[in-house]
Amino acid sequence: MYLTYFNGNWAEGNAPLFGAMDHSVWLGSSVFDGARSIRGHMADLRLHLQRVITSADRLGLSCPLTVDQMEQLVREGVAKFPADAELYIRPLVFGTDGLLIPVPEKSAFALTLFDAPVPPFTGFSACLSQLRRPDANMAPTDAKASSLYANTSKALREARDRGFDNAVVCDSAGNVAEFASANLFFVTPAGKVVTPVANGTFLSGITRARVIDLLAKEGVVVEERSVRPEELETAVEIFNTGNYGKVTPCVRYEARTLPVGPVATLARDRYFAFSDTQ
């Protein structure tokens, strides 16, 4: 089920939003964010809604709604689904006018909610991509910009063609940035939990920050530092964090099989315990 709020109305299905001359269609001026409603629990919802406002501003757009207004719409929309639904919440801001430079006050807003069951904790496979994440002086990496996802899609297509589910993508210096579609964590042979330090080439996710905080409360310190790709070759655990799956283990990296390890399991358990209180 898809449910979209646009121009004051809710509509089911893949609601049309754009015109052929809209700035976002031919010049890529759109941003979005992703939050979750899991059986009515919406962890960090307001942080996601604030981020779409920030992303819009960084692309020269202006979100027409406040966080409070968006939250009210989200809760109104979630109430239209069954109580046990697992939903993806996607606010979208897009440019409709302007030649090359979008006109901020002409920005439009749509909110889509759709069924998206949380993936099972069985894991995914990944390989090392030859693609690189752009630096902040190359692309709007400080926003959740739709245009950045062409890079993501290409990395995922190449991984699929090699028989993998996802890809590890490096930055321009050759250090690990993240998975193509989520932030990356791993555990070293010495038992250290590590995630690549945010360096402007990828979004440091809201779920990433939440997991770091929840692990710290369990006495597990996460090191945020530069990571070389070869470190993943000896990792005893690799997992990701992101809005879609929250915490998901990588059970095959290149030719290596990896376990669903205790740190990933703890992170997932603590995350959903937190989510259930929201």
N, C-alpha and C positions, 0 to 999 in steps of 0.2 A: 504494500500500500504506500502510495506517495500522497502527501498532503502539502500544498504550497499556499502560503499567504502572500498576496501581491495586490497592490492597489486597493487595499481595504477589504479584500475578499479571500476566503479559503476555497481552494479548488482541489479536487482529487485528480490523480494522474500526472502526466508530464506537462505541466502548465506552460504555455508559451509566454516568454518574457521579452524577447528582443525584436527589434526591427532591423532591417537590412543595413540601415545607416547608423545604427547605434555604435558609439565609440568602442564599446567593449567587444563587439562582434568582429570588427576588422582591425582594431588596434590594441586589443588585449587588456583594456583597463577594467579588470574585475578582481575582487578579492573575496575570500570566503573564510569561514572557520568551521570547525567541527566539534560538536559537543555530543554528549550521550544522555539518553534517558534509559535507564535499566530498571525495569519494573517500577517506574515512577521516581527513581533516585537520579538526581542530576548533579553529579560531583563537579565542582569548579565551573559551573555554568556561567557565572558572571565574569570569570576570568576570560573565558572564550568569547563572550559577547563584547567585552572591552577590547579584546585583541582585534576583532573585526573592525572596530572603530579606528584603532591605531593603524591597522594595515591600510584601510581606506585613505587615511590622511597621508600616509607615506607614498601612495600612488597618485596623489593629487585629486582624490575623490573626497566626498563628505558623506558619512553615513547619515541618512535622514532621521534615524531613530536613536534614542538614548538607550543605555543599558537597561534601565527600568522598563521602558516601552517594549524592548525586545524580549525581556524576561517574561513580561505579561503575555505576550503573544506565544512564546514557547510553551508556557504552562497551559494556555488555552488550547493549543494544538495537541499537546501530549494527552490532554483529557479526552480527546476524540478517539484515541486508540484504546485497545484493551489494557487493563491494569498491569498485566504481566508482559507487555510488549518491550522489546529491546530495540531502541530507535537510534538512528543517527540524526543529529540536529545540525542543519547547515544554513546559517545566515549568509547572505550573498549581497554584496554591494557592487554595482557596475555602472560604468559611464554610459550616458546616452547621447551626449552632445559634445562638440568640439572637433577641431581639425588638428590632429597630432596631440595637442594638449587637451585633456578632458576638462569640461566646465564643472567645477565641484558641485555647485548648487543644482546641477541637473543629474546628479547621481540618483540611481534608483535602488530599491531594496526589495529583496524577496527572502522568505524563510521557508525552507523545505524540511519536512520531517518524513523519514521513511524507515520501514522495517529493515533492520540490519542486525541479525543475531550475533552476539559476541562469539568469535571463533573459539573452537575447543582448544584446550591446553595441550594439544598434541604436537605442535611445533611446525616449523617450516624449514625449507632448505634455502641456502644463499651461496652466491659466488662473488668474487671480486670483479667489479665493473671496470672497464677501461675509461668510462666517462668520468668527468670531474664536476664537482659543484662549482658554480661561479663565485667569484669574490664579490664583496659588497660594492666595489667600483666597477663591476661588470653588469650587475642585475639587481633588481629590488629584493635582495635577500633578507631585508629586515621586515618584510611583509609576507603574509600568506597569500601571495599573488598567484592567480590561476596560470599566468604565463610561465611560471617556473615549473609547472608540472609537465611541460613537454620534455624536459630533461629527465624527470622521473619516469615518464612513460617509456622513453627510449631505453633507459637502464633496465626497466622491468621486461620490456620486449626481448632485449638481448639475453637477459637471465633466463627467461622462459625458453628461448631458442636453444639454450645450453642445457635445459632440463632442470632448472632451479625455479623456486618460487619468488625469490627476491634477490637483491644485489647490494653489496657494500660499495658505497661511493666515497671517493676521496676528495679532498680539496685541491686547489691548484698547486700546493706544495707537496702533494703526495701523501699527506696524512689522512687517516680515516676521518670522515665527517659523520656519516650516519648510514643506515640502510636507505634504499631508494624511497621508502614510504614511511619510515619511522626512525626514532632515535635508537642508538646502539649502546649496549652495555656488554661487558664481558668480565670473566673472572680469570685471573692469572694463575699459573701453577703454584704460586706462593699464597694464593687465597685472597689477593687484593681485588676489590671490585672497582672497575674503571669504566668511565664514559668519556668520549672525546669532549674536550673543552669547547665551549661555544666561542667561535672565532669569526662570526659574521658571514660564514658561508652556508649556514643552515639554521633553521629555527630551533631554538632551544625550547622544547615543547613544554606545555603545561603539565601533561602527564609525566614527563621526564622529571620535572621539578618536584612534583608530588611524590613520585617514587623515591627520589633521593631523600626527601624529608622523612618519609615513612620508614625507610631502611635505617636512617640515622636514629630514629626513635627505638629501633631494635638493636642498636649498637653496631650497625654495619655502616662503615664510613665509605662513601663512594669518592674515589679520586677523579677529579676532572682535570685532564691533561692531554697533551698531544699524544696521538697513538699512531704507530707505524703499522702498515698492513700485516707485516710478518708476525706481529704479536697475536693476531687472531689464529695463526697456524698452531699455536701452543695453548690457546685458551682452553680452560676446562669447562667453561660455560659461556654461551653467547645468548643474549636475549634482546628483545626490543621493547620500547614503550611508545605508545601512540594512542590516539583517540579511538581508532577502529577496534583494535584488539586489546588495548590497555597494556597488558604484559604478556608477551608471547615468546616461547623459547625457540631458538634456532637449533634444530636437531641434526642438521647436516651442513657443514661449511666446506665448500669445494669437495675434496675426496674424503673428509673426515666425518665420522658419525659422532654426535655429541649427545650427552644425556639431558633430560629435563632435570636441571640441577636444583639444589636446595636454595640458592639465592634467588633464582627466577621464581621458584615456588613461593618463597617467603614474600617476595615483592608483590606477586599477584594476590596472595592471600590478604596481605595487609592493605593493598589497594581496594579490593572489593569489600573488606571490612569497613574501610573508610567510606567508600561510596554508599554503603547501606545506611550510613548515618546522615546522609545529605538529603 
